[in-house]
Amino acid sequence: MNKLDKFCYKFLRYGLLVAVFMPLVIFRNSFSPFNFGKVIVFRILVELLLVAYVWLAIRYKEFRIWNIEFGIIRKATNSKFQIPNSIFWALTLFTASYATSAFLGVNWHQSFWGYWERMGGLFTWLHFYVFLIILISVFKSKEDWLAILWLSVIAAAISTFYGFFQKFSVGGILGANERLRIFGTLGNPAAFAGYLLFNFYFALYLRSQFSNKKIRCFLAGMSVLFLMAIFMTAVRGAALALVISMVTYLFLDRRNLFKRINKTPHITSYVWGLIVLITSVFLLSPYLSKWRSFERLTDFSLNQPTVQQRITVWKIALNGIFDSSIIPNSKFYFGWGPENFSSVFSAHYDPEISKSNTEIFDKAHNMPLEIGSTQGLIGLLFWLFLMACLWQAFIQSGNYLFCSLTVAYLVHNLFFFDLFSSYLMFFILLGFGISTVGKRVAEGSLISLGSIRKLSFQAGMAVITTILSSALIFYANIKPALANFYTTRGYVLLYQGNGDTAFDYFDRAFSRAVWSEKDIYKKFSESLIDFVFRNKQFLKKEENQSYFKRLTDGLEKEVGKSRFEHSSYQYLYKAYRAEYLLAEGSSKKVLRSEELLKRGIKTLPLALPLYYELADFYIENKRYDDAIHVLEGVSSSAKDLSAVKFKLGAASLLKNLPGSENSDSLRDSFAAEPLSEFLLPGLSMQNRNNSEFKKGLDLILEAINVGYYPAEEVDFLARSLEQNKRYPDLITFYLKLSEKNPQYFVHISYTYLLLGDRKNSKLFADKALALDYNQIGNQKLRLLADIYQFLGDNKKRSEALLKSAP
């Protein structure tokens, strides 16, 4: 080896070892700070390693992946079929199916590039694949693998201590606000727990490889540390995975139970002790319930809201796989496309999910269902084949700890999904399985190919690889990273009201977007719409309307790309709505909003949020019959939802208020395309009378009773009732709200004052004044002070003012 070759070889080795520290990377000033930066830095590292690897692979046959023997199925001497080393080929088949699904899916752009929050997609997956190739081509000895496992454990320990600081208020630690559930440097408790499961077993394996008591004690301490951290994440899926995998280990290694080697307890005894410890924690859970994380960890009730939420999402995923309208076309075999579960979610929306606080799920929270719906039957079969190969490899080599780790990984991913850090650990595990099972090229001195003709070929390939990697580093990683940073700055500045500087940052972000325009448009939309509603004169100036034109044009393109995601229609509708409300838009702009929502419902007839948006649109434009028509057109399973009842009640109530007659100014919009074409079957229009007002109010009160009372809609209804002097109805409305939120005592007092009932006004004012500041807030206390002033009680007015400035 010459100096350049030695440098490349050392660069590969150290680069691979550095990779295990990627889970510690945090981009503080970016969206998705705990995941985005990790993937960006990892991809750049792999692209740099690829240059050195190609150079060495051309010059030395020992680095060539095809010089490693991978038999898919080999017949052993005992005449039984085994799978000795098929992991690489199983992964290759899965990668091929991943790529096929990406390009046949409903949104190939998202399948290929992913998006900021998850940073998945084919592009990132190929980096993991290349990382694995380099890993198994460079690491050929047991010492190499022990080194990378050691460093992984050390990195996990650093992340764990970072997580422990999150239980306190420590400056400089993201998430350090006395958190109930820690998430380390990963940003999500479930992702952190999954990452720690790998390193828990890595520590146990390393402990089994050393006889030095100090090292064994240190690694035992590390495993207990990770165990504690997993409990502190309060992730039930991880706890279940831990218990099942340990029981699996005890079963596989049952012959060595309580065995001692050189007067040192065997690893099986250690695992048995950990199981006893975990079982004790669960048995003592009633006494540990004062710690909320333990209470959550030991509550496996199916009635838990998060459990019910998961079950509903799994039903949606199953519907995406077995939808009779797509069998047997390509979606059944190749899925909707990786990273496109949000399309599956929207197309098979289940009304039950609206009971949760999550509007959209971009993951199935179950890997088999995630793969089955996004990569189809073929992708799922290849993934299961890969898991079987990995299991068989460790069974064959007698590595029962990593067999158990495979089980832990599978069980955990029945309730969650992979993110960067767990993928990194998984690919290291795959590499270990490939490199420790089957025949490898004999180790020895590296032999150069060495001819002049070959040297020119080597130089050419090196130049091509360098140019390709440099282009990928700059265009696919650095520019999008800058775009994320500039978007973050623009987003914050718009919320702070600094429009000019914010727009400059967004201009910089769009000029560097490359593949991330969708993410930028979403953040630009959220911040700009909030900004213009706080600065209502902004859109009245022609020079400012260009910003909205840019936003709506971009969101229109995104609707074309993501037409099966209901959120894409919502983002565009909100932009349209802000434009026609604040820019004094013509009826043509209003119609554009309506047509967009009707098109969304036609494409996604089960997407309940689009029905809500259309109903709100009609209510806002005083087209109450149309709003009722829309809400009666939802699926039968959705009609009992509190949101449907609230909106239906609001439409019925407002329809029967004086001055709230249905507007017919846009009625001709139905001439070509009647509304019924966009709704589910079974619609019927009924004759209404004024008793609808009471029915409407009853529906609203029923919805409030089960906890649905969005502030914006409550304020709109209250203003309407007040303007029409329906004070008794308004008091009934506020009384029901006060059962859920006592701050409405202030509004009841004010309404009684409007009725001239000073006695009841003072009664509810006193109730409001008795509330804690956190229950009532500054604004309500100032209103209360005004009420007391009108009532002539200056002492309590002063008390309310004093309380408003704690």
JOJOJO-V587066 format. One record per run of one state. SS is the DSSP state (H for helix, E for strand, C for the rest). FROM is the first residue (numbers start at 1). TO is the last residue. If there is no record, write none. Layout:
ss->(SS/SS)
from->(FROM/FROM)
to->(TO/TO)
This chain:
ss->(C/H/C/H/C/H/E/H/C/H/C/E/C/E/C/H/C/H/C/H/C/H/C/H/C/H/C/H/C/H/C/E/C/E/C/H/C/H/C/H/C/H/C/H/C/H/C/H/C/H/C/H/C/H/C/E/C/H/C/H/C/H/C/H/C/H/C/H/C/H/C/H/C/H/C/H/C/H/C/H/C/H/C/H/C/H/C/H/C/H/C/H/C/H/C/H/C)
from->(1/3/20/22/25/36/60/61/64/65/68/74/76/81/83/87/105/108/114/122/139/142/166/189/209/213/234/236/253/254/257/260/262/264/266/267/284/285/289/292/298/305/323/330/335/341/348/351/356/367/398/400/413/420/437/448/449/452/496/499/512/517/535/538/541/542/562/566/583/587/604/608/621/624/633/636/639/642/656/667/671/675/679/691/706/711/724/727/741/742/756/758/770/773/792/794/804)
to->(2/19/21/24/35/59/60/63/64/67/73/75/80/82/86/104/107/113/121/138/141/165/188/208/212/233/235/252/253/256/259/261/263/265/266/283/284/288/291/297/304/322/329/334/340/347/350/355/366/397/399/412/419/436/447/448/451/495/498/511/516/534/537/540/541/561/565/582/586/603/607/620/623/632/635/638/641/655/666/670/674/678/690/705/710/723/726/740/741/755/757/769/772/791/793/803/806)
